[in-house]
Amino acid sequence: MAMNRAVLWDMDGTLVDSAEYHWQAWRDAMSREGLTVTHEQFLATFGQRNDSILRQWLGEKVAPELIQSIGNAKETLYRQLVREHGIAPLPGALEWVNLLHRRGWEQAIASAAPRVNIETILDVLQASQCFQAIVSADDVHRGKPDPEVFLIAATKLGVAPEHCIVVEDALHGVEAARAAGMKSIGVSQNGKHLSADIVVPSLDLLDENAFGNLLLNRA
């Protein structure tokens, strides 16, 4: 067990750039209910759990049934877009997933997305065989920055938190990694500040031993 090492991947904005599909799906699911959402509102909540997003848009008093029905409609629309149009991995992401797999790292997806979305994306990317675990919105009670999603992923893989590296593009995700006692690599596409151990604009810019070295340099 001593040599077990793991990489825990956030999905949206880290592995794939799915923002446009999420925006289209939210906009259409809301309009079916006669509701509108602005692109600014969407961007302000992107990456959070659906129940939390809809409470912010529709108010804390929104009926749970409405949260459920809009959320389900949105995710169905989203998966249709992914399957119909395909989805491109972000630069370097799939190369790293395959390389780490060949080097014997355990890997998990740790995301606020529903499990069936994650499975759809991995299927379309043909990357399912590289991941030993998936932790989704269905498995956690508290969203990031709570470390729960990463701690569950580490447990599923049987790897201690101090031997895990989180790859994230969001501040909340990096904070969650730190709270879990894990190292982190931040992908900052638009130059936003991330307090990760290593920050790159794109994963294809990482040094080829970046992951191994990060665990060697534990303070």
N, C-alpha and C positions, 0 to 999 in steps of 0.2 A: 504493500500500500504506500510505502514511503515515497516512491517515485511518481505516484499519481499526480497529474497536473491537469487543470481544466481551464477552458476558455468559455465564458458565459456571454452570449451575444444578445444584445438588444436587437430588435429586427427593423422597425421602421426608422429610416434615416441613418441606419448603421449598416445593415446588410443590403437593404433595397431602398430606393427612393420612391415611396408609395404615396407621398403627400397628395399628388394630383388626383389619384383614384379615390383617396379618402374624402377629399373635398367634394368631388363630383357625387359620391355616394351619400354623403351627409346632406348636401344641398337638395338632392332629389328625394331622399327619404323624408326630409322636413317638409318639402313642398307638397308631397302627397297628403300630409296632415294639415295643409293650409298654413304652414309656418315658414318663416324665412330665417336664414342665417347668413351673416356676412362673412366674407373671406377673412376679415380681421378677427372676428369671433372664432372662426375655425383655427387660425394660426395660434391664437392665444391659448387654446386648449389641446392642441395636437399632441398625441402621445399619452393622454390621460385615459382613464377607464370611461366607458360610455356613460355609466350612471352619473359619474362626477361631471362629465362634459354637459350632459343634458340638464342637470340641476343648475349649472351656471348659466345656460342659455335660457331656460324656461322657468327658473326660480325654484327655491327649495321645496315648494308645495306641490310640484308636479307629481301627478299620479304615477305610482310604480308601473301600472299597466301601460301607460303611455311611454315611459322610459323603455320598457321591454319591447313594445311593438316598433317604436322608431329605431331602437338599437338593432333589433333583428333585421328589419328591412334594410337598414344601412349596410350591415355586414353582408347580406345576401347580394346587394348591388355591388359592393366592393369586390367580392369573390368573382362575380360575373365579369367585371372589368379586367381582373387579373388573368382569368382563364381565356377571355376573348382576345385580349391585346398583348398578353405576356407581360413580364416585368423584368427590368434589367437590374442585375446586382450593381451596387455602387463600386467604383473603381477599386480593384484590389481585394474586395471582400471575399469573393468566391475563391480566388487564388489562395488566400490565407486559410479559408475553411478547409480546402483540399490539402494544402501543405501541412497544416496542423494535424489533420486526420492521418496523413502518411507518417508524421513524426510521432504518432501515438498519443496525442493529447485527447482527453475526453472533451466533448463539446456539448453545450446545451443552448437552446434559445430561452431567454428569460425576458418575456415581453408582456405588456399590458393588453396585447391583442387577444381575441378569443382563439382557442386551440385550433378550430377548424380553419381559421385564416392562416395561422402559422403553417399548418400542414399543407394548405393550398400553395403557399409561397414556396415552401421547400420542394414540393412536388414539381412546380413549374420551373424552379431553378435546377431540378434534378440533383438536389443536395441532401436529401433525407438520410442517406446512408452515413453521412459524416457526423450526425448528431445522435447522442445517446439518450438525451432527455429533452423534453419540452415543458416549460412552465409558463402557463398562460394566465389570462384574467380569470379563468375558471378555477384556478388553483390557489389564488391568493385573496386575502381579505383586505389587505392594505396596499395601496399603490405606492410606487416610488415617490418620495425619497425614503420611504420605509424599506429596510433591507430584506423584507420577507421573501420577495421573488428570487433574489440571489441566494439566500440561505437555503431555500427549498431546492433550488437547482443543484447546489453543492451537495446536499444530502442525497438527492436522487442519483448523482454521479458517484457518490461515495468518496468525495474529495474534500479535504479540509479547506476552510475559507482562505487560509494563508497560502494555499497552493492554487488559488483561483485568480484569473484575470478577467475583468469585465470589460467589454467593448461597448461604448455608449456614445450617443451624440447629444444627450440632454443633461442639463445641470442636475436635475432631480435624480437621474440615473447614476451620475458620478457620485453624488452625495450618498445614494443608497449603497453603492459599492464600498465607499469608505466606512459607512456604518456597519457593513457586513464584515469588515476587516480584510477586504480584498484590494489588490492593485487594480488600476484602471487605465485603459487607453481611450482617449477622447477623440472623436471625429468631429472636427469643427469646420463644417462646410462653408459657413458664411462668416468665419472669423469671430464667432461668438466665444466669449471667455468660458473655458471649462477648466476646473481645478483638478484634472486627472493627472496621473503620474507621467504620462506621455500624451501630448496633444499633437495631432497632425490634421491638415486640411483634408487628407484623403489617405485611405489605408495602403494604397500602392506606394506611398512615400516612406513607409516604415522600413527600418533596417531589417535584414533577413533573420537576424537573431533577436529581434525586439522582444518577443514573448518570453523566450528562455532567459534573456538577460534581466528582464523585469523581476522575475522570481528570484534570481541570484542576488539582486541588489536589495533584498529586504532589509529595512532598517531594524 
